[in-house]
Amino acid sequence: MDNNVTVNQGATRRTHTYTFHREGMVQLGQLGELVTGHNETVFSDNYGNILSLLYSRVDEWALSTLLQFYDPDIRCFTFSDYQLAPTLEEYSYLLNIKIQHRVPFVCAPEKPRLDYIANALYLSLGDVHDNWKKNGDTHGFYMSFLVEKAQEFADKGIWEAFNAILAALIYGIVMFPNIHKFVDLAAICLFMDKNPIPTLLADTYYSIHSRHGKRGAIRGCLPLLYKWFKSHLPASGPFVTSTQKWSQRIMGLTANDIVWYQFRTGISEVIIRCGNFGNVPLIGTRGCINYNPVLALRQLGYTMKSGPSDREIYQSVYFEKRVDPVALEEIRKAWNNIHIGERSTLGAKNAIAMEPYTDWVRERVKTLLLPFPEVPLLYAQPPKISETMVSRERFDQVRVANLRLKEKDRDMDLKRYFLKQTKNELARELKTLKGESSQARKRIRNEKDGIAVVAPTEDPQKVIEKTIKEEK
């Protein structure tokens, strides 16, 4: 689909037309629907929240609008008075897959061990040999073969094998798409390695950077990128109810309207740099690129105090893997020395931006320019506080307290939602219990005295009420 964001007459920077590479996922969705009950928990425990990618709606107009704000020099999205950048920690949280603190996937082996692949996918070695095909400059399995095997395992109730093949399909078709309806060797290696987050983030940045201002489709895990973007946008109010174009809705927001940090995520450690790099170099399936965690600290709950240093954002990495093996090896070695930022070095979790940082962003916007003209703001903004009215320190303290109250309110909304779900499930169970027996007590015969005694059991209705009370 060609998604050209309309250029308004007042636009201050040229916008670009982007298309998006997406595979049809109807068959995968049908397989995903077979993952139910206890097996759904088993699947999630083994492979994270990747099933959600099959059902995540992707609004390509939203993504196309987001990409207009891409800031190629510093690898982030720069808006009027704030910046957003996908991070390792956020991708890890969204997919519920832990980041392994070790060297991530570098490249697929020239001579893969087919017996290892057979074991990982619960396939016979004969099946692997017969269906291991060459496609372009890589090898792998056609999607049709893996779908057929997954259905076969489901019919036989061999759910462990079914889960493995479905997960491999999601890796190859959704998370690391390369060739149409083909699960290539790189995706299989990533599936077996169980550390996909660094590669997912690398592919996100590399694809966006490669296509910036050029023709061609954006590849990568689009459902995840869209999910990340939406997680920072208002979930209620004018932004949601507005019928304006995405460009106007985004321009109608300020840093005060963005969802910066959800305290329930509990992110305490941040990969801030690797080796001698001032930032984090990433290795993707096709190329290498760096990203700058220092620009995203507010998203992870920390204070943005001032503009970043040149070392933190301008030590840029961007090249195709096969073009520069020496640089690739340098990055691989850097991942042996991961530098972690935490509260002791990053400070308390406030999720606010201080004036020096905001001023730095605004100065950058003057140079970079925004892609769309200004529009009326969607939300009422807090009053500007001058130093003569209240000290900056006191203002920041009150602001942090207000942010925490808002996050607690979001948490309560989430808890109320889950409580309602629990109540509905218990109500269904009560209805089933009443249907199975019209009596709420069991008759037990006292053999010693030869007297029939009614042994009371807890009233199902009281069980429901007790459970709901505990949940509250």
C-alpha positions as CSV (number, residue, x, y, z in Angstrom):
1,M,0.0,0.0,0.0
2,D,1.3,3.4,-0.9
3,N,0.9,5.8,2.0
4,N,1.8,9.3,1.0
5,V,1.2,11.7,3.8
6,T,-0.4,14.8,2.2
7,V,1.9,17.8,2.3
8,N,0.1,20.9,3.6
9,Q,1.0,24.3,2.1
10,G,2.5,25.4,5.4
11,A,4.9,22.4,5.7
12,T,8.3,23.6,6.7
13,R,10.2,20.4,5.6
14,R,9.8,18.1,2.7
15,T,7.8,14.9,3.4
16,H,8.3,11.6,1.8
17,T,6.2,8.7,0.5
18,Y,6.7,5.4,2.2
19,T,5.4,2.0,1.5
20,F,5.4,-1.0,3.9
21,H,6.3,-4.6,3.3
22,R,3.8,-6.8,5.1
23,E,3.2,-10.5,4.7
24,G,-0.3,-12.0,4.6
25,M,-0.9,-13.6,8.0
26,V,-4.3,-15.3,7.6
27,Q,-2.8,-18.8,7.9
28,L,-0.7,-17.9,10.8
29,G,-3.7,-16.3,12.5
30,Q,-5.7,-19.5,12.1
31,L,-2.8,-21.5,13.6
32,G,-2.6,-19.0,16.5
33,E,-6.3,-19.5,17.3
34,L,-5.4,-23.1,18.1
35,V,-3.2,-22.0,21.0
36,T,-5.7,-22.0,23.9
37,G,-6.1,-22.9,27.6
38,H,-3.0,-24.2,29.4
39,N,-1.1,-24.4,26.1
40,E,-1.4,-20.6,25.7
41,T,0.4,-20.1,29.0
42,V,3.1,-22.7,28.0
43,F,3.6,-20.9,24.6
44,S,3.9,-17.5,26.3
45,D,6.4,-18.9,28.9
46,N,8.6,-20.3,26.1
47,Y,8.4,-17.7,23.4
48,G,7.1,-14.5,25.0
49,N,4.2,-12.3,23.7
50,I,4.9,-12.9,20.0
51,L,1.4,-14.3,19.4
52,S,0.1,-10.8,19.8
53,L,1.9,-9.8,16.7
54,L,-0.4,-11.9,14.6
55,Y,-3.4,-9.9,15.7
56,S,-1.9,-6.4,16.1
57,R,-3.6,-4.0,13.7
58,V,-1.1,-1.8,11.9
59,D,-2.2,1.7,10.8
60,E,0.1,2.5,7.9
61,W,-0.9,6.1,7.8
62,A,0.2,6.4,11.4
63,L,3.6,4.9,10.7
64,S,4.0,7.0,7.6
65,T,3.4,10.1,9.6
66,L,5.8,9.0,12.3
67,L,8.6,8.5,9.7
68,Q,8.2,12.1,8.6
69,F,9.7,13.1,11.9
70,Y,12.8,10.8,11.6
71,D,16.0,12.6,12.6
72,P,18.7,10.7,10.6
73,D,21.7,12.3,12.2
74,I,20.8,11.2,15.7
75,R,18.6,8.2,15.1
76,C,15.4,9.3,16.7
77,F,12.1,11.0,16.0
78,T,12.2,14.7,16.7
79,F,9.0,16.6,17.4
80,S,8.2,20.2,18.4
81,D,9.5,19.9,22.0
82,Y,10.3,16.3,22.6
83,Q,11.9,13.2,21.0
84,L,11.0,9.5,20.8
85,A,13.2,6.6,20.1
86,P,12.5,2.8,20.2
87,T,14.7,1.2,22.9
88,L,15.8,-2.3,23.7
89,E,14.1,-2.2,27.0
90,E,10.7,-1.2,25.6
91,Y,10.8,-3.9,22.9
92,S,11.7,-6.4,25.6
93,Y,8.8,-5.3,27.7
94,L,6.3,-5.3,24.8
95,L,7.2,-8.8,23.7
96,N,8.0,-10.1,27.3
97,I,11.3,-11.5,26.1
98,K,14.4,-10.9,28.2
99,I,17.5,-9.3,26.7
100,Q,20.4,-11.6,27.1
101,H,23.5,-9.7,28.1
102,R,25.8,-11.3,25.6
103,V,26.8,-10.9,21.9
104,P,23.5,-11.0,19.9
105,F,23.0,-12.7,16.5
106,V,25.8,-11.8,14.1
107,C,25.2,-13.8,11.0
108,A,23.9,-17.2,9.8
109,P,26.5,-20.0,9.4
110,E,27.6,-21.0,5.9
111,K,27.0,-24.7,6.7
112,P,24.2,-25.0,9.2
113,R,23.7,-28.1,11.3
114,L,20.5,-29.5,10.0
115,D,20.2,-32.0,12.9
116,Y,20.2,-29.0,15.3
117,I,17.4,-27.4,13.2
118,A,15.4,-30.7,13.2
119,N,15.7,-31.0,17.0
120,A,14.6,-27.4,17.5
121,L,11.5,-27.8,15.3
122,Y,10.6,-31.3,16.4
123,L,11.1,-32.5,12.8
124,S,12.7,-35.7,11.5
125,L,16.0,-35.3,9.8
126,G,14.5,-36.7,6.7
127,D,11.8,-34.0,6.7
128,V,14.4,-31.3,7.1
129,H,16.6,-32.7,4.3
130,D,13.7,-33.1,1.9
131,N,12.3,-29.6,2.5
132,W,15.5,-27.5,3.1
133,K,15.4,-25.3,0.0
134,K,17.6,-22.6,-1.5
135,N,15.8,-19.3,-2.2
136,G,17.9,-16.4,-3.5
137,D,21.2,-16.2,-1.6
138,T,19.9,-18.1,1.5
139,H,18.3,-21.4,2.5
140,G,15.3,-22.2,4.6
141,F,11.8,-23.6,4.6
142,Y,8.8,-22.5,2.6
143,M,5.9,-21.3,4.7
144,S,3.5,-23.9,3.2
145,F,5.6,-26.8,4.5
146,L,5.9,-25.5,8.1
147,V,2.1,-24.6,8.2
148,E,1.3,-28.2,7.0
149,K,3.6,-29.7,9.8
150,A,2.1,-27.4,12.4
151,Q,-1.4,-28.5,11.5
152,E,-0.3,-32.1,11.6
153,F,1.0,-31.8,15.1
154,A,-2.1,-29.9,16.2
155,D,-4.3,-32.7,14.9
156,K,-2.3,-35.2,16.9
157,G,-2.3,-33.0,20.0
158,I,1.5,-32.8,20.0
159,W,1.4,-29.2,21.3
160,E,5.1,-28.8,22.2
161,A,6.1,-29.5,18.5
162,F,3.2,-27.3,17.3
163,N,4.3,-24.4,19.4
164,A,7.9,-24.6,18.2
165,I,6.9,-24.5,14.5
166,L,4.3,-21.7,15.0
167,A,7.0,-19.7,16.8
168,A,9.5,-20.3,14.0
169,L,6.8,-19.2,11.5
170,I,6.2,-15.9,13.4
171,Y,10.0,-15.3,13.6
172,G,10.4,-15.8,9.8
173,I,7.2,-14.2,8.5
174,V,6.4,-11.4,11.0
175,M,9.5,-10.6,13.1
176,F,12.3,-11.0,10.5
177,P,10.6,-11.0,7.1
178,N,13.0,-11.4,4.2
179,I,11.6,-13.5,1.3
180,H,7.9,-13.8,0.6
181,K,6.4,-16.8,2.4
182,F,9.8,-18.1,3.2
183,V,11.4,-18.7,6.6
184,D,15.1,-18.2,6.0
185,L,18.1,-19.4,7.9
186,A,18.7,-16.1,9.7
187,A,15.2,-16.3,11.2
188,I,15.6,-19.9,12.3
189,C,19.0,-19.1,13.9
190,L,17.3,-16.2,15.8
191,F,14.5,-18.5,16.9
192,M,17.1,-21.0,18.2
193,D,19.2,-18.3,19.8
194,K,16.3,-17.0,22.0
195,N,17.7,-13.4,22.0
196,P,15.8,-11.6,19.3
197,I,15.4,-8.1,20.8
198,P,18.7,-6.5,19.8
199,T,18.2,-7.8,16.2
200,L,14.6,-6.6,16.1
201,L,15.7,-3.1,17.2
202,A,18.6,-3.1,14.7
203,D,16.2,-4.1,11.8
204,T,13.8,-1.3,12.8
205,Y,16.5,1.4,12.7
206,Y,18.3,0.0,9.7
207,S,15.2,-0.2,7.6
208,I,14.0,3.3,8.5
209,H,17.4,4.8,8.0
210,S,18.0,3.0,4.7
211,R,14.7,4.2,3.2
212,H,14.8,7.8,4.6
213,G,14.1,10.1,1.7
214,K,14.3,7.2,-0.8
215,R,11.9,4.8,-2.6
216,G,11.3,1.3,-1.4
217,A,9.3,-0.5,1.3
218,I,10.0,-0.3,5.0
219,R,10.7,-3.8,6.2
220,G,11.1,-5.1,9.7
221,C,8.6,-6.0,12.4
222,L,5.9,-3.4,11.6
223,P,3.4,-4.6,14.2
224,L,6.0,-4.1,17.0
225,L,7.0,-0.6,15.7
226,Y,3.3,0.4,15.6
227,K,2.7,-1.0,19.1
228,W,5.6,0.9,20.4
229,F,4.4,4.2,18.8
230,K,0.9,3.8,20.1
231,S,2.2,3.1,23.7
232,H,3.4,6.7,23.9
233,L,0.2,8.3,22.4
234,P,-2.8,9.5,24.4
235,A,-5.4,6.8,24.9
236,S,-8.3,9.1,25.5
237,G,-9.5,12.6,24.8
238,P,-9.3,14.7,21.6
239,F,-6.4,12.7,20.1
240,V,-8.6,9.6,20.1
241,T,-11.9,11.2,19.1
242,S,-10.5,13.6,16.5
243,T,-11.3,13.0,12.9
244,Q,-8.2,15.0,11.8
245,K,-5.4,13.5,9.7
246,W,-2.6,11.8,11.6
247,S,-0.2,14.7,10.7
248,Q,-2.5,17.2,12.4
249,R,-3.2,15.0,15.4
250,I,0.6,14.5,16.0
251,M,1.3,18.2,15.5
252,G,-1.4,19.0,18.0
253,L,0.5,17.2,20.8
254,T,3.3,18.5,23.1
255,A,5.6,16.7,25.5
256,N,2.9,17.2,28.2
257,D,0.5,14.9,26.3
258,I,2.9,12.0,25.6
259,V,2.7,8.9,27.8
260,W,6.3,8.8,28.9
261,Y,6.7,6.0,31.3
262,Q,4.4,3.4,32.9
263,F,5.8,2.8,36.4
264,R,4.5,-0.8,36.4
265,T,7.0,-1.9,33.8
266,G,9.7,-1.7,36.5
267,I,12.6,-1.1,34.1
268,S,15.6,-0.5,36.4
269,E,18.6,-1.3,34.1
270,V,19.3,0.3,30.7
271,I,21.9,-0.8,28.2
272,I,23.5,2.6,27.7
273,R,26.6,1.8,25.6
274,C,28.8,-1.1,24.5
275,G,32.6,-1.4,24.5
276,N,34.4,1.8,23.5
277,F,31.3,3.1,21.7
278,G,29.6,6.1,23.2
279,N,26.2,4.6,22.4
280,V,24.8,1.2,21.4
281,P,25.8,-0.3,18.0
282,L,23.3,-2.8,16.7
283,I,23.7,-5.8,14.4
284,G,20.6,-6.5,12.3
285,T,19.9,-9.3,9.7
286,R,21.0,-7.1,6.9
287,G,23.1,-4.3,8.3
288,C,24.5,-2.5,11.4
289,I,23.4,0.8,12.9
290,N,23.7,2.6,16.2
291,Y,21.0,4.0,18.4
292,N,21.3,6.6,21.2
293,P,19.7,5.4,24.5
294,V,20.5,8.8,26.1
295,L,17.8,10.4,24.0
296,A,15.2,7.9,25.3
297,L,15.8,8.0,29.0
298,R,12.6,9.8,29.7
299,Q,10.7,6.9,28.1
300,L,12.4,4.6,30.6
301,G,11.4,6.7,33.6
302,Y,14.5,8.9,34.0
303,T,15.0,12.6,33.9
304,M,16.2,14.4,30.8
305,K,18.5,17.0,32.3
306,S,20.2,18.6,29.4
307,G,21.2,18.0,25.8
308,P,23.4,15.0,25.1
309,S,27.1,15.2,24.5
310,D,28.5,14.7,21.0
311,R,30.1,11.4,22.0
312,E,26.7,10.1,23.2
313,I,24.9,10.7,19.9
314,Y,27.3,11.3,17.0
315,Q,29.5,8.3,17.0
316,S,27.4,6.9,14.1
317,V,27.4,3.4,12.7
318,Y,25.6,2.5,9.5
319,F,26.8,-0.1,7.0
320,E,25.7,-3.3,5.2
321,K,27.1,-6.3,7.1
322,R,28.8,-8.0,4.2
323,V,30.5,-4.8,3.0
324,D,32.6,-4.2,6.2
325,P,33.6,-7.4,8.1
326,V,36.2,-5.5,10.1
327,A,33.7,-3.1,11.5
328,L,31.2,-5.9,12.1
329,E,33.9,-7.7,14.2
330,E,34.5,-4.5,16.2
331,I,30.8,-4.3,17.1
332,R,30.7,-8.0,18.0
333,K,33.6,-7.5,20.4
334,A,31.9,-4.4,21.9
335,W,29.0,-6.5,22.9
336,N,31.3,-8.4,25.2
337,N,31.5,-5.3,27.3
338,I,28.0,-4.0,28.0
339,H,27.7,-0.9,30.1
340,I,24.5,-0.7,32.2
341,G,22.9,2.5,33.5
342,E,20.8,2.3,36.6
343,R,19.4,4.6,39.3
344,S,22.8,5.1,40.9
345,T,24.1,6.6,37.7
346,L,21.0,7.8,35.9
347,G,19.3,9.3,39.0
348,A,15.8,8.9,40.4
349,K,12.9,7.9,38.3
350,N,11.0,11.1,37.5
351,A,10.2,10.9,33.8
352,I,10.5,14.6,33.3
353,A,12.5,16.9,31.1
354,M,14.4,19.8,32.5
355,E,14.5,23.2,30.7
356,P,18.1,22.8,29.3
357,Y,17.1,19.6,27.4
358,T,13.8,21.1,26.1
359,D,15.7,24.2,24.9
360,W,18.2,21.9,23.2
361,V,15.3,20.1,21.3
362,R,13.8,23.4,20.3
363,E,17.1,24.6,18.9
364,R,17.5,21.4,17.0
365,V,14.0,21.8,15.5
366,K,15.0,25.3,14.2
367,T,17.8,23.6,12.2
368,L,16.0,20.4,11.3
369,L,12.5,22.0,10.7
370,L,9.3,20.1,11.2
371,P,7.5,18.3,8.3
372,F,4.1,19.9,9.0
373,P,2.8,23.3,9.9
374,E,1.7,24.2,13.4
375,V,-2.0,23.5,14.4
376,P,-4.1,24.3,17.5
377,L,-3.1,22.1,20.4
378,L,-5.5,19.2,21.2
379,Y,-5.1,19.4,25.0
380,A,-5.0,22.2,27.5
381,Q,-1.5,22.8,28.6
382,P,-0.3,23.5,32.2
383,P,0.5,27.1,33.0
384,K,4.1,28.2,32.6
385,I,5.7,28.8,36.0
386,S,8.2,31.6,36.3
387,E,11.0,31.6,38.8
388,T,9.4,34.6,40.6
389,M,6.3,32.6,41.4
390,V,7.8,29.3,42.6
391,S,11.3,27.8,42.6
392,R,12.2,25.5,39.8
393,E,13.0,22.8,42.3
394,R,9.6,23.0,43.9
395,F,7.9,23.0,40.6
396,D,9.7,19.9,39.5
397,Q,8.8,18.2,42.8
398,V,5.1,18.9,42.3
399,R,5.3,17.9,38.6
400,V,6.8,14.5,39.5
401,A,4.1,13.9,42.2
402,N,1.4,14.7,39.6
403,L,3.0,12.3,37.1
404,R,3.1,9.5,39.7
405,L,-0.6,10.1,40.5
406,K,-1.5,9.8,36.9
407,E,0.4,6.6,36.5
408,K,-1.3,5.2,39.6
409,D,-4.6,6.1,38.1
410,R,-3.7,4.2,35.0
411,D,-2.7,1.2,37.1
412,M,-6.1,1.3,38.9
413,D,-7.9,1.3,35.5
414,L,-5.9,-1.7,34.5
415,K,-6.6,-3.5,37.8
416,R,-10.3,-2.7,37.5
417,Y,-10.3,-4.2,34.0
418,F,-8.7,-7.5,35.1
419,L,-11.0,-7.6,38.1
420,K,-14.0,-7.4,35.8
421,Q,-12.6,-10.1,33.6
422,T,-12.1,-12.3,36.7
423,K,-15.6,-11.6,37.9
424,N,-17.1,-12.6,34.5
425,E,-15.1,-15.8,34.5
426,L,-16.2,-16.7,38.0
427,A,-19.8,-15.9,37.1
428,R,-19.6,-18.4,34.2
429,E,-18.1,-21.0,36.5
430,L,-20.9,-20.5,39.0
431,K,-23.5,-20.9,36.3
432,T,-21.9,-24.2,35.3
433,L,-21.8,-25.4,38.9
434,K,-25.5,-24.6,39.3
435,G,-26.3,-26.4,36.1
436,E,-24.5,-29.6,37.1
437,S,-26.3,-29.9,40.5
438,S,-29.3,-28.4,42.0
439,Q,-28.0,-29.1,45.5
440,A,-25.3,-27.0,47.1
441,R,-24.5,-29.6,49.8
442,K,-23.1,-33.1,49.7
443,R,-24.6,-35.9,51.7
444,I,-22.0,-38.0,53.6
445,R,-22.9,-41.1,55.6
446,N,-21.4,-41.4,59.0
447,E,-20.4,-45.1,59.0
448,K,-19.6,-45.1,62.7
449,D,-23.0,-43.9,63.9
450,G,-25.0,-45.1,60.9
451,I,-26.5,-41.7,60.7
452,A,-26.9,-39.8,57.4
453,V,-25.1,-36.4,57.9
454,V,-25.1,-33.5,55.6
455,A,-21.6,-32.1,55.3
456,P,-21.8,-28.5,54.3
457,T,-19.7,-27.2,51.4
458,E,-19.1,-23.6,50.7
459,D,-21.9,-21.9,48.8
460,P,-20.6,-21.2,45.2
461,Q,-22.0,-17.7,45.4
462,K,-20.0,-17.0,48.5
463,V,-16.9,-18.4,46.8
464,I,-17.4,-15.8,44.0
465,E,-18.0,-13.0,46.5
466,K,-14.9,-14.0,48.5
467,T,-12.7,-14.2,45.4
468,I,-13.9,-10.7,44.2
469,K,-13.2,-9.3,47.7
470,E,-9.7,-10.7,47.7
471,E,-9.1,-9.3,44.2
472,K,-10.2,-5.8,45.4
